Each structure stands twice: as structure tokens, then as C-alpha cells.
């Protein structure tokens, strides 16, 4: 569960979303996060990348995360 401090609204997370959130918080990059997800889930890298980026964009749209792309960094 995530609390948006500005709106005081809660966002419930299923186990997969919770694991994705933990992964992006702990991983030094999206590419490292994708590698960790690949070890955990039986899915193609393309599927994991699509799902992870969609999740991050949803969190960003709600103002819950900021997306930063260092110069020269690729997501895989």
C-alpha cells in the first residue's frame, strides 16, 4: 500500500506490484530492476519491460515517483 501524502489517498498494491515497487526502489537502474524481475517471474524481457514501465508511469502520473533518465542510460 502506498500513501499519497498530498491527497492522503491510499493506493493498494497486489503482490506483483509490491514486488515491482520494491525492485525499482532497491535497484540502481531500470535495467538492474528488469534483471531482478526476470529471475523472479517467468516472462519475457519484453513483457517485463512493458509491465514495469507502465507501472512506473502510473505511479509517476499520480505524483508518487519521479522518473529520472541519466544521460546515456538505456532501459535495456
C-alpha positions in Angstrom: 0.0 0.0 0.0 1.2 3.5 -0.8 0.0 6.7 0.8 -0.1 9.9 -1.3 0.8 12.5 1.3 -0.7 15.3 -0.8 -4.1 13.8 -1.2 -4.0 11.4 1.7 -5.2 8.7 -0.7 -4.1 5.1 -0.4 -3.1 3.1 -3.4 -3.4 -0.7 -2.8 -0.9 -2.9 -4.4 -1.2 -6.5 -5.3 1.8 -8.8 -4.6 3.3 -8.3 -8.1 3.0 -4.5 -7.9 4.5 -4.5 -4.5 7.5 -6.6 -5.7 7.9 -4.3 -8.7 7.9 -1.2 -6.4 10.4 -2.8 -4.1 12.6 -3.7 -7.1 12.6 -0.2 -8.5 13.3 1.4 -5.1 16.2 -1.0 -4.5 17.7 -1.4 -8.0 20.3 1.2 -9.1 18.7 1.3 -12.6 15.7 0.1 -14.5 17.9 -2.4 -16.3 19.0 -3.9 -13.0 15.4 -4.0 -11.9 14.4 -5.8 -15.0 17.2 -8.4 -14.4 15.8 -8.9 -10.9 12.3 -9.3 -12.1 13.5 -11.8 -14.8 14.8 -14.0 -12.0 11.5 -13.8 -10.2 8.9 -14.2 -12.9 8.6 -16.5 -15.9 8.1 -13.8 -18.6 10.0 -12.5 -21.5 12.2 -9.5 -21.0 10.0 -7.5 -23.4 6.9 -8.3 -21.3 8.6 -7.4 -18.1 9.9 -4.2 -19.5 6.5 -3.2 -20.8 4.8 -4.0 -17.5 7.4 -2.3 -15.4 7.5 0.9 -17.4 3.7 1.0 -17.4 3.7 0.6 -13.6 6.3 3.3 -13.2 4.4 5.7 -15.5 1.2 5.1 -13.5 3.0 5.9 -10.3 4.5 9.0 -11.9 1.1 10.2 -13.2 -0.1 10.1 -9.6 2.9 12.0 -8.4 4.2 9.1 -6.4 7.5 8.7 -8.1 9.8 10.9 -10.2 11.3 9.4 -13.3 14.9 10.4 -14.0 16.9 9.2 -17.0 20.6 9.8 -16.7 22.3 10.9 -20.0 23.4 7.9 -22.0 21.4 5.4 -19.9 19.2 2.9 -21.6 16.5 0.8 -20.1 17.7 -2.3 -21.9 
